[in-house]
Amino acid sequence: MFGLPSAALSWLGAGVLLLILGSLIRFREWTVPIAGYDETSPVPAAVAADAVGSTVLRMIYRLRTYTPSETT
């Protein structure tokens, strides 16, 4: 399609999937993907969604901006 190797396409697909999942958790407060969280938790859904969704989005940003250090 764009001449990208299959490994690049698989990483791109995984990144898009995590971006969508993080956005849904953070901005739509989808708490279903959060392991161990349910309605009986003492933590409000908005707080849990904010913490987990922001963490996923930060991981994606960090992976996107990561440059390995040069070894000499």
Order of alpha helices (4+ residues) and beta strands (2+ residues): alpha-alpha
